[in-house]
Amino acid sequence: SSSLARWWPQTCAPHAAPAERGSLTMPHAYGYRGRTRDLFSKKAGANKVEHLTTYLRTYKVGDYVDIKCNPAFHKGMPFKYYHGRTGQIFNVTKRAVGVVVSKQVNGRIINKHIHVRVEHVHPSKCFDEIIRRKKENEAAKATARETGEKVNLKRAPKMPREGYMYTLKAVPETIQPVPFEDIL
């Protein structure tokens, strides 16, 4: 028992010997998909056949895509860090797309080039607002050219609401506190 006390930690339960328990700690894995039990899980009822739209959608170089791992497909699945990230397509192959994703490593941000199968990629809506604003600006410029007036195309922050005077609809009633009476 003296040799056992030398390496057996004092924090463990004294009644369980190492030979009985098997190991000192719970099993632990640092694998490629470690800590992804909830990250790579689908909602209940979502385990259906993949839609054909996933495979028939056309991706072009320069498109913005959101990387969202589909746990039903193990091939071409990116590393867990890239799940939920947005990147830009730099290469299109038969079954996959190459995506450039920014990653912060220590104090710098580096561009990572990864290839991901189309099952794990969705078109991003991050650029939709910019495209909409460009179209509105071009239309505003065209009307300004025709009318000859200046138009401001810069985005302005939302201003506070204007002040106003509130008029009462009824005369307010004045109330007084009831004097305290000791009932005994």
Residue pairs with C-beta under 8 A, 6 or more apart in sequence:
4 17
4 18
8 18
9 24
12 24
18 24
32 79
33 40
33 80
35 80
36 80
39 69
39 80
39 83
40 69
40 71
40 80
40 83
41 71
42 71
42 72
47 72
50 70
50 72
50 73
50 119
54 118
54 119
55 118
57 118
57 123
59 65
59 89
59 92
59 97
59 118
59 121
59 123
60 89
60 92
61 89
61 90
61 91
61 92
62 88
62 89
63 88
63 89
63 123
63 124
64 86
64 87
64 88
64 89
64 123
64 124
64 126
64 127
65 86
65 87
65 88
65 89
65 97
65 99
65 121
65 122
65 123
65 124
66 84
66 85
66 86
66 121
66 122
66 123
66 124
67 78
67 82
67 83
67 84
67 85
67 86
67 87
67 99
67 101
67 116
67 120
67 121
68 83
68 84
68 120
68 121
68 122
69 77
69 78
69 80
69 83
69 120
70 77
70 119
70 120
71 77
72 119
73 117
73 119
73 120
75 117
76 95
76 96
76 115
76 116
76 117
76 119
76 120
77 116
77 117
77 120
78 114
78 116
78 120
79 114
81 103
82 101
82 112
82 114
82 116
85 101
86 101
86 124
86 126
87 99
87 100
87 101
87 102
87 114
88 99
88 100
89 97
89 98
89 99
89 100
90 98
90 99
90 100
90 113
91 97
91 98
91 115
92 98
93 115
95 117
95 118
96 115
96 116
96 117
96 118
97 115
97 116
97 118
97 121
98 113
98 114
98 115
98 116
99 113
99 114
99 115
99 116
99 121
100 111
100 112
100 113
101 111
101 112
101 114
102 109
102 110
102 111
102 112
103 109
103 110
103 111
103 112
133 155
137 153
140 151
140 153
141 151
141 153
143 151
144 150
144 151
